[in-house]
Each structure stands twice: as C-alpha cells, then as structure tokens.
Amino acid sequence: MQKTIPALFRRIYDTPACVAIIPSFAVIIDYALTFFLAGNTGMILQWEASPLVRFAVAHNSMAIYLLAIVVFYYVAAYAVLHILRPTAYYRYGVGLVLLVSLTHVLGGLSWQFKTAGYSNSIVALSFLSIIIAICLFGYTIFRQVHSST
C-alpha cells in the first residue's frame, strides 16, 4: 500500500492533464470560500481585490465568469505543461501551477482572517508567481541564445 500512494502521485505528476485540473479546482474553492465567508455580495463589491470578480458580481454574471476562468486556467496550465513535459523545466511548471493554485485557495480564506498582513502575503505570493514565470522564461531564452552561438 505504501508504494501505491507515491506511484499514484508520480502518475498524476507525470500527466499534464491531471496537474492542470488543480488550478481549476483551486479557483472553484477560492470563489466558493469568497461567497460563503463574505456573507453577502455587498461585501464582495466593496472588498474583493479582483476587479473582474467585482464586475461579474455587479452584473450578475458570476457563473459565466467562473466557468470562463476555470476553463482558462485548465487550458493555460495544460498547454504550458504539455510544452514543458519533454524538458527539464517541467518540474518548474508544475511548481508554478501549484503555487498559483495555493494562492487562490489562500485568497479565498482571506475572507476568514481579514487582516492586512494576510492579504498582503497573498499579493506577495501572486507577485512571486509572476516573478518566477518571468525569470524562468528569461533563463530559457538566455540558454537558447547561448547554446546556439
């Protein structure tokens, strides 16, 4: 039984389609927590950090927005991981997908804690994800340029 669990995780890790589901679930958890913990849409309109979510709530189109963002996250994560799969950078792609997913879940929980420090740490994680992605992209370009010369 002990070897089954690591083998299962290894199979999930090695399959971009499985890993790409994680951020989609994280977004669903984020917005479920947001609506459950915020209490009412007035709180969301006043305090939600995402302008897209505020717009969707104000125009009663949250279901459409949620479906679109879930599909976008899945397609984007799958595309990137599928491209990275045969390379040594795949593990970084998986790590980035997991970091973005964690950021979403923690963002949904911010309605429970409601402190500036916690909210700022979520923003910091978001920026960290962007910085990691840019650095990895830059490093990849740098290696391509120097390996061809």
DANOR-V202073 format. One record per pair of residues at least 24 apart in sequence whose C-alpha atoms are under 7 Angstrom apart, sorted by the first residue. I is the first residue (numbers start at 1). GAP is how many residues later the second one is. D is the distance in whole Angstrom. If there is no record, write none. Layout:
i=I gap=GAP d=D
i=I gap=GAP d=D
This chain:
i=16 gap=62 d=6
i=16 gap=65 d=5
i=16 gap=66 d=6
i=17 gap=61 d=6
i=20 gap=54 d=5
i=20 gap=57 d=5
i=20 gap=58 d=5
i=21 gap=53 d=6
i=22 gap=79 d=7
i=23 gap=50 d=6
i=23 gap=51 d=7
i=23 gap=74 d=7
i=23 gap=77 d=7
i=23 gap=78 d=5
i=24 gap=46 d=5
i=24 gap=49 d=6
i=24 gap=50 d=6
i=26 gap=75 d=5
i=26 gap=78 d=6
i=26 gap=79 d=6
i=27 gap=43 d=7
i=27 gap=77 d=6
i=29 gap=76 d=6
i=30 gap=74 d=5
i=30 gap=75 d=5
i=30 gap=77 d=6
i=30 gap=78 d=4
i=31 gap=77 d=6
i=33 gap=75 d=5
i=33 gap=76 d=6
i=34 gap=74 d=5
i=34 gap=77 d=6
i=37 gap=74 d=6
i=37 gap=75 d=6
i=38 gap=73 d=6
i=96 gap=33 d=6
i=99 gap=30 d=7
i=100 gap=29 d=7
